[in-house]
Amino acid sequence: MCAMSTWEKLSQDRVKGFLRAKGREIVNEKDEPVLLSGWGLGNWLLCEGYMWKAGPRGDRPRTLEQVVRELAGSEYAEKFWPRFRANYIRREDIQHMARLGYNSVRLPIGWRVLMEDEPGVRWKEEGFRLIDSLLDWCQEARLYVFLDLHGAPGGQTGANIDDCVDDFPRLFTDQDSWDKAIALWGELAKRYKDRWIVGGYDILNEPLRPDDGRMPCQYLLPRLRDFYIEAIAEIRKHDKKHMLSIEGSCWSTDPSVFCMDYDGNMVIHFHRYAVLPDIGAYETFLDLSRRWNKPLWLGETGENTPEWFAALYPLGASLGVGYNVWPWKKMACANSPCSVKAPANWEKFTAYTSGGPRPSYAEAQAMLDEYLSNMLLENCDQLPVVSASVRREPGCSLRATDVGRILRTFKIKRMWR
């Protein structure tokens, strides 16, 4: 269990007014330290095919949209997506998250939800209305919301997770994409500058994937730095209050971009997947936090076993590092709080997106209708062990090897203060 002072920092009672960075801590309007704890709302405003159990032809929003149209017809598809947005995350989800004891959410946004994919800058008001509703629900429930540009115009990562066209981060090479992304951050800042429930602006999710045999992109690291400088300048024209969240490259694990102090009110944001759940997961960024005197946020992490959660996240909290776990719900899973039941015959959807035969229009529409129903919170399988493990509460379990690592960490963690 966490020490009492740590539990106080994780509490919803600390959700009071604008957040800001104060040295190596995040504080609220009362100058009380806050440790962020919450879940990412993945698959809502930027779909990911693996959360649908989809094959390669449905690995990102634009391909899922094409598949739904092919399988169910254009008229059905046009109605499907508003229903999907209305059902996947609702007030009930936010209330349930609050009941579990969390104090924040991270909202991944795909740019095409807010902007037309056409020449010039044209806003989609229905997308902003979705954000407005979430902010209202979260203010009622007392959860801070971090607005995360998960899929920027042109793509900032160069992989399916940013909804790019060709697995290359064209945000950094295409002027129209760059201009759209800067305009988008300006618009978000103008619209939400007075909403204190917005905890901060996460400027780019996981920019610049590692060079991995595809077209290289790490040579664009100076462009990433330049984008942060320009985006921050645009945000600060309209909004001097909100905290900014800055991520490094290579799935937000490489600290190289932190070569300067980008803003006086920022958090250093990093991600951790598939690592040993011990202090080694934090050391590089603890050093960086000390060097720049900035707070840390483990802003995306998860997709592992509950035992791994129980070892890694309370350890981070004891070191002063808040966390946001990925994702809140997905299909047929054992490591998110909410598991969406796979619709009957869903294997036909998976097969089609993997190059297999096409089900009939009637079959496809029936499957998708059931998916829309199954994704409602009350129809999901609830997995209480997952949240109990994240928060190391009764109902969780720890592996003996992880207990040993945790005890060794407690002996040396004073050196990081």
MOKAZI-V577635 format. One record per backbone hydrogen bond with DSSP energy under -1.0 kcal/mol. CO is the residue of the C=O (numbers start at 0). NH is the residue of the N-H. Records with the same first field share a line. If there is no record, write none. Layout:
CO: NH ; NH
//
This chain:
2: 6
3: 7
4: 8
5: 9
8: 34
10: 13
11: 14
13: 15
15: 28
19: 26
21: 24
24: 21
25: 33
26: 19
27: 30
31: 27
35: 322
36: 102 ; 103
37: 324
38: 105
39: 41 ; 327
40: 43
44: 109
45: 42
47: 50
48: 51 ; 53
50: 330
54: 57
55: 58
59: 63
60: 64
61: 65
62: 66
63: 67
64: 68
65: 69
66: 70
67: 71
68: 72
72: 76
73: 77
74: 78
75: 79
76: 80
78: 82
79: 83
80: 84
81: 85
82: 86
83: 87
89: 93
90: 94
91: 95
92: 96
93: 97
94: 98
95: 99
96: 101
97: 100
102: 143
104: 145
105: 40
106: 147
108: 149 ; 150
109: 112
110: 113 ; 114
113: 123
115: 117
121: 115
123: 126 ; 127
124: 128
125: 129
126: 130
127: 131
128: 132
129: 133
130: 134
131: 135
132: 136
133: 137
134: 138
135: 139
136: 140
137: 141 ; 142
143: 104
144: 198 ; 199
145: 106
146: 201
147: 108 ; 149
148: 204
150: 110
151: 154
153: 169
154: 170
155: 207
156: 208
158: 161
159: 162
167: 169
168: 171
169: 172 ; 173
173: 177
174: 178
175: 179
176: 180
177: 181
178: 182
179: 183
180: 184
181: 185
182: 186
183: 187
184: 188
185: 189
186: 190
187: 191
191: 194
193: 195
194: 197
196: 144
199: 146
200: 244
201: 148
207: 249
216: 219
217: 220
219: 223
220: 224
221: 225
222: 226
223: 227
224: 228
225: 229
226: 230
227: 231
228: 232
229: 233
230: 234
231: 235
234: 237 ; 238
242: 200
243: 266
244: 202
245: 268
248: 252 ; 253
251: 270
254: 257
256: 258
259: 261
264: 243
266: 245
267: 296
275: 277
277: 280
278: 281 ; 282
281: 285
282: 286
283: 287
284: 288
285: 289
286: 290
287: 291
288: 292 ; 293
294: 267
296: 269 ; 298
297: 323
299: 271
300: 325
304: 308
305: 309
306: 310
307: 311
308: 312
311: 315
312: 316
313: 317
315: 320
316: 319
321: 297
324: 39
325: 302
327: 337
329: 339
336: 382
337: 329
338: 380
339: 331
342: 345
344: 347
345: 349
346: 350
347: 351
348: 352
350: 355
351: 354
352: 56
359: 363
360: 364
361: 365
362: 366
363: 367
364: 368
365: 369
366: 370
367: 371
368: 372
369: 373
370: 374
372: 375
375: 378
376: 379
380: 338
382: 385
383: 387
384: 388
385: 389
386: 390
387: 392
392: 395
398: 402
399: 403
400: 404
401: 405
402: 406
403: 407
404: 408
405: 409
406: 410
408: 411 ; 412
411: 414
412: 415
413: 416
//
